[in-house]
Amino acid sequence: MLSLSSAVELSKLDFIESLNARKAEVEALRPLPPETEQRIMQKLRLDWNYHSNSIEGNQLSYGETVAFLMHGLTAKGKPLKDHLDIRGHNQAIEFLTRLVKDERGISEADIRALHKLILVEPYEVDALTPEGNPTKKWIRLGEYKRESNSVKTQTGETHFYATPEETPARMEALMAWLSETKATPDLHPLVVAAQFHHEFTAIHPFDDGNGRMARLLSNLNLMQSGYPPVVVKQDNRDEYYSVLSQADAGSFVPVVEYFGGLLTHSLEIYLRGAKGENIEEESDVDKEIALFKASVDLKILERMPRSDEVIKQCFIKFIYPVIEKIRTKNRIFDDLFYSNKAYFYTPTDAPNPDEMPIVYYSDNAENPEIMIEDLINVYKTYVGPYDEYPNEEISSIIFVNDWRGYKPSENHFSISSNIEISFDQYRYSIFVGVYPESSKFIKHYNEGLSKREIFILCNESAKYSLEQIRQTVDNF
């Protein structure tokens, strides 16, 4: 444990003055509008939640952490416990925020309560006996350790923490030291935070969760002194462990300087936010990507990819019934023309597209399976040989209503109306050929259109047919 006089000396390190200057800039901008303050603290809180848990092995990505805390979206395939740990840690931050707002110190009872929050529920973990043999032990919440929690390092050495017998007395001494720092004006809050953090980790008072607890409690001291919290980032954890090890050996300058760098970064974020500047960082793109992925129905990945069979079933169940309704709607124009033909074809780069075989629609067709099978066969036997890079499956189908010989006019003109259906890897789209922007509907292969969507397609198709007739008649 550092003496107060040694801590005061550390408070005279050169970089401390730059921290004080940054803090003065922050104070000059306060009070901030509530929305601005919330935006800054939200950014720091989300970073804090992700990185502090990630250091301890939590599998949620940064974006998944944000999606879970902001929108309640769980990450598929990730352990339930990882979600519970994130939620518990976030609740612990909220607990600390209330302590800051109430302007009161923290007690050992508060620390035990925080431990319960971050671990959520008891669980069993692998452990070693004092003799080094594998065993199991239950992690108790809010209770100081009853067995040794020393660990093996990567070099095979044992890193010893305080014994279970020493823990209560050392925790009592740490809390007494923290209380004394409040009455020492020349002691910088950063030094207090760094020293508290090291001593807490050296004690390791609980069976598990000590790292997260140390990072929470050291930030409390900074926040109570008007500083933003610092975030120990997962990708800098080797340096983090290194400075703590140096402090174990009695060299405290590195750990204070390390936390000083973290605090400088948080102050810069705060100042940018207070000035209305962008506070996002390069790594935050992970958050945006994950939020986008979370907003997409992840069941897409489980749905059927495009294949001849998938297209066939989609056509039979969903597409053909829509075409029937559109055809029925458009039959209102049949008596204005001498003839009407309805048919399907597949677009192609064949030398003579006009000669492309077509599959006729039949008003009496009771089995659309025949139509789609014919279209698939036409595509494979006719389109394939002419395409430089032929697709394995049909990529689109066009349904045509073709009226010929307008009866009320001596000029027996013709009109047509198209419905286009496109097939992508996991979805199909359907729209009136001339109105792709206003009436394009995209569905998964196991989804049909709603009644409203079918109504729009029917009306758009009929509207276009009517517009063609009026325009042609007006031109005569």
Secondary structure, 3 states (H helix, E strand, C coil): CCCHHHHHHHCCCHHHHHHHHHHHHHHHHCCCCHHHHHHHHHHHHHHHHHHHHHHCCCCCCHHHHHHHHHHCCCCCCCCHHHHHHHHHHHHHHHHHHHHHHHCCCCCHHHHHHHHHHHHCCCEEEEEECCCCCEEEEEECCCCCCCCCCCEECCCCCEECCCCCCCHHHHHHHHHHHHHHHCCCCCCCHHHHHHHHHHHHHHHCCCCCCHHHHHHHHHHHHHHHCCCCCCCCCHHHHHHHHHHHHHHHCCCCHHHHHHHHHHHHHHHHHHHHHHCCCCCCCHHHHHHHHHHHHHHCCHHHHHCCCCCHHHHHHHHHHHHHHHHHHHHHHHHHHHHHEEEEEEEEECCCCCCCHHHCCCEECCCCCCCHHHHHHHHHHHHHHHHHHHCCCCCCCCCEEEEEEEEEEECCCCCCCCEEEEEEEEECCCEEEEEECCCCCCCCEEEECCCCCCHHHHHHHHHHHHHHHHHHHHHHHHHC
